[in-house]
Each structure stands twice: as structure tokens, then as C-alpha cells.
Amino acid sequence: ERALRIVEITYGTDHPYVAIDVNNLGSVLQALGDLQGAKEYFERALRIDEKAYGTDHPQVAIFANNIGSVLKDLGDLKGAKEYYERALRIFEIHLGKDHPNVATLVNNIGMVLKDLGDLQGAKEYYERALRIDEKTYGTEHPNVAIRVNNIGCVLLALGDLQGAKEYLERALRIFEIHLGKDHPNV
């Protein structure tokens, strides 16, 4: 809040530097459980950067993703999906279809699809995120373990118990290697 006051005094209320601090405050509010407050701050950050950079700038995608995240937390899954898809389109244009930031958004859409009951759609998005991350990080990276775990969970929900077991065991092995056997994620 102090940083926000300083940048607003220094640059005015609609400067991109202000958007960064507004977004950061939104992240804190989301972590504190003030989801409506977080949404308002994320929306303000988005408006500032849309005005400064246009509607298809990578920074706009970051703020759109954050709105998607808080909408998901608020239970507005369709709204979350729309914002995630918007962010994904922007990143694909600016970063390419195989960038790790794209994998994160693809994974986020997969989570929403799973929550909406579209398990096959979720599986397809999770598999795409996995392909991107394996290409970027290799097959034994913690990010890969997250994607593998998500596929395992959706396979379980689809009733593919053997497939789920294989993916979940793979995720476990990767996490144990990188985090140790006693880490909470393990």
C-alpha cells in the first residue's frame, strides 16, 4: 500500500508502474482470502495497462491471467476460462506456442475444464502443457511433475486407474528427487 501511494504520487494514477503495484496488492489480497478486493485490484491493473499498451500486450496477459485465477477462486469458472483464454492468445502471439508461460496458461485452462466437468478437454490441455514443459525443461523437472500429476488426476476421474497410477507414480518419483521424500508435495 505504501509503494502504491508513492508511485501514484510520482507518476499519477494511470501509469504502468502503478499497475504493477496494484497487481501486487491484488496478489496479497488474494492470498489473504479477500477475493473480491483482489479482483478489483487486478481489474484496475488490467485497465491501466490496456490503456498504456493496448489490449494484446504481454503485460495485459499477465493481469488477465490473474483475473482468471481470482475468478476461479470465486467459483466463476466460465469467467476464469475466458480470461485464461485471452491471456493464452496474447502469449501465443508474443511468446510462441511452446513457451513455458504458455504451458502455465494451458494448464490453468485444463484446471477450469476439469472443474467444469470437461475431463477429456482437461486431459488434452494438461497433455499440451506437459509436452511444452518436457521440451523446455526435460522429463524430470518439478514443473513436469505438476503436469504429470494433473494428468494422473484427470485419468483417475475418467476411470483409467492404470493410467492414473502410472502418471501419479511418475510425478511422485520426480518430486522425491527434487524435493526429498518428506516434502509436503510428496
JOSULLIN-V324547 format. One record per helix or strand of 2 or more residues. SS is the DSSP state (hx for helix, st for strand). FROM is the first residue (numbers start at 0). TO is the last residue. If there is no record, write none. Layout:
BEGIN
ss->{SS;SS}
from->{FROM;FROM}
to->{TO;TO}
END
This chain:
BEGIN
ss->{hx;hx;hx;hx;hx;hx;hx;hx;hx}
from->{1;15;34;57;76;99;118;141;160}
to->{10;31;52;73;94;115;136;157;178}
END
